[in-house]
Structure formats: structure tokens, C-alpha cells
Amino acid sequence: MVAKSFRQAVYSVGLSMLMLQGAVWAGDWPNWRGPNRDGISRETGWNPGRLTDGPKVLWRKQIGIGFASMAVADGRVYAIGNTAQAGDKDEKSHSDILRCLDAETGEEIWRYAYASSLKPDGYEGGPSATPTVQAGRVYTLSKHGHVLCLDAATGSLIWQRHLGTDHDLEPPRWGFAGSPVIIGELIVLNAGSYGLALHKQDGRLAWRSEKGPSGYASVVPYERQGRTHAAILGHRELFGVVAATGEVLWKHPWTTMHDENITDPIVVGDRVFVSTGLGTGAALLEKTGETLREIWSHKDYQTWMDTSVLWQGYIYGSDMRHRALKCLDLATGEVKWMQKGFGLGTLMLADGKLIALSEAGRLIVAEAAPERYNELASAQILDGKCWTVPVLSYGRIYARNAAGDLVCVDVSGGGL
């Protein structure tokens, strides 16, 4: 294990030096939505043209059923899935398994398993929250409320809590889905009516709200007047809290059919963009004291599973109404273009380019520009249902499907 850790450290340093020499920047993707929690990678020098003649798949791994995305840090990939097979009704035999894989080879470094039922309900089931890696530790949240803190290098358990047993919180219908978000010394979760926070060192409760149902989105930190706040899309409200205390600052009603508030809000200064599916639509709201006022709203952009990405004043994401990839003007709400055939796909952004995974498993790279849809490259990399956001890190794209097929595709630049 020591030798492997040393080899990974040397590899990371060496790769960083090569990228600096080639005027390229690359980095880890240690948590949901990346280091800045905005779905944008600052990585440059990667080459979408590598997909043109067929994808170069570096490795494949079966990680179990689920929808959680991947975290990449220190030469390792952290991915989670459930061991159950489709149609398996023996819940006592089900387990979630967090795997730590070598980012370059896919070799398993360690795994940690705990009892957790698959709980399919109109979908395949399994975990939805992406692992969070920070300061040598990895944090996870299961759909049933298990909160785990593990040593990122060895997989040994440091502490564990359960939102139900320890804090009397019931998961929403489809289970807890918001990824753990670290803000200072706290882990802030979309759990309970208006959130909950634990101390990241030992899992002690820092603050909690009422015991009502939560939404499925992840917490979104933002700075305001020298303090860190958090915007959260809850059960039937969009609201903001003081991250350190849980004090509720503002609220705005936001309801979606079947209470499926899934996507993260996007905070831009005093404004908040929000969009959900099933007929609800999108809106740009402005904070005014304890409430929000509507700047615009419409039903022409309805994101269901996929959180949008904001880039240079424009919103990019998948619209469930048309099963299409869309570009939206943030200031006015005007739809600039629509590309059908995307299904309920997902996307991130890097170097001014969209990295999108269609619902049917087609990896697409397109310009992030409002003038028109311009596809640069694409390749079929997965089969089955793909609702999970792909990840770019150090010239490799990691993507998975609901069944747990994880692939690593090479998009490195010519000099690497």
C-alpha cells in the first residue's frame, strides 16, 4: 500500500509538471460539480478529437447499480454503487460499496461495504449522492441516511452516523440524494426541512432544522456580506441559510409534481436561477430581504435530473420536455438553441466546451456558445440508462450508467 501510494504521488507530480510544460492546466474533481461546485472544470489542453475515430477506453469497471457521480482526487477515483441485481427482492443481502480505484488503470485499491437496500421505485435504485474527498478523507451519504467518513488512502472507517437513528429524520420518497458539501469545518446536507450540518472531524451535530421532508438537490454555498451562506432546493421551497448556524435567511415557494425538487440552484450575486421538470419550468429570482422576487419564468426549460451549468451569461442543460440539450440566456430566459435527441442526459463544462452524456450513453463534446449548437466530436461509450454526470480530470473522462458500468475514456492532449 505504501509503495502504491508513493507511485501515485510521483505520477501526480510528474503529470502536473508535464501539463505545466505544455501550457496546460488540469486538476482533481473531488466532489459533486467539481472544485468550485459549478459543474465547470478549469482543465485545458484536453483533446475532444480523440473521440473522432472511436473512443479510446482505458479501462472499464462494474461498480454496482446507482446514479452517484464520481470524485477524482490524488490519482484515485471514488465511485459507489449497490450490489443488488435487477429483480432481487432480498433486501437483507443488498449493500452499497464505495470503491477506490486507480485513476489511470482502474485497479481497485480498496472497497468499503455496508448494508443498504437497493429500493427501486420507478427507477433502478441505488445510491444517488456523489462522494466528497477533502484533506485525506472521503465522505458519503446513502439514500437511507448513512453518513460515513473514511480514510481516503486506506478505506478505514473514521466515523459514521445515521440521519434516521441519530437525528430522527426520514428520507424523502426516493431517498437522500444531495451530496455531502463541506463548508469550513462542517458537512452541510439537504436533510430535514431546512438542512442539517455535522462536524466533519467526528460527525457531531452542529445544527439541524425541523424534521420535515427534504429535497433531492445538493447544498450550494455562496458568499454574502463576509459570511458563507447556502442555497438549498428543499421539499417545496427554495431557501437560504447561514452555513455556520442554519439560520434561515430567505424562502421562496417552489413545487414540482411528486415533490421532485432534484436540481441544484445557481446563485449569481443577489440572483438565483432554478429549474425543475414535470411541468414546472425555470425562473430567475432576485433576493429582496427575506423573500425572492421573480425576474422571469417560463416552462420552455425544464431540467429534471440534470443541474444546469452557467457559462458567460448563458445556461446549458437538458430539457425533459423536448428531451433536448438547450442553451438559455440567463438575463432574459430566451432559449437560444435546442438540440434534440439528447434524452435525459447530463453535462459539465471545460475550456469553453460542453462535455455531455446523452441518456443513451453517447459522449458529446460541443461548443459552449449561444449562437448555435456546434458539435465537435462524439462517440458511443455506454449502453443502458445514463443519468449520471460525466467527469473530466487529467485528460480522462469518467462516465457510468445506471447498471454500474463505469468507463474511463482518454481525451488527453497530443503531448501527454
Disulfide bonds with the S-S distance in Angstrom:
none
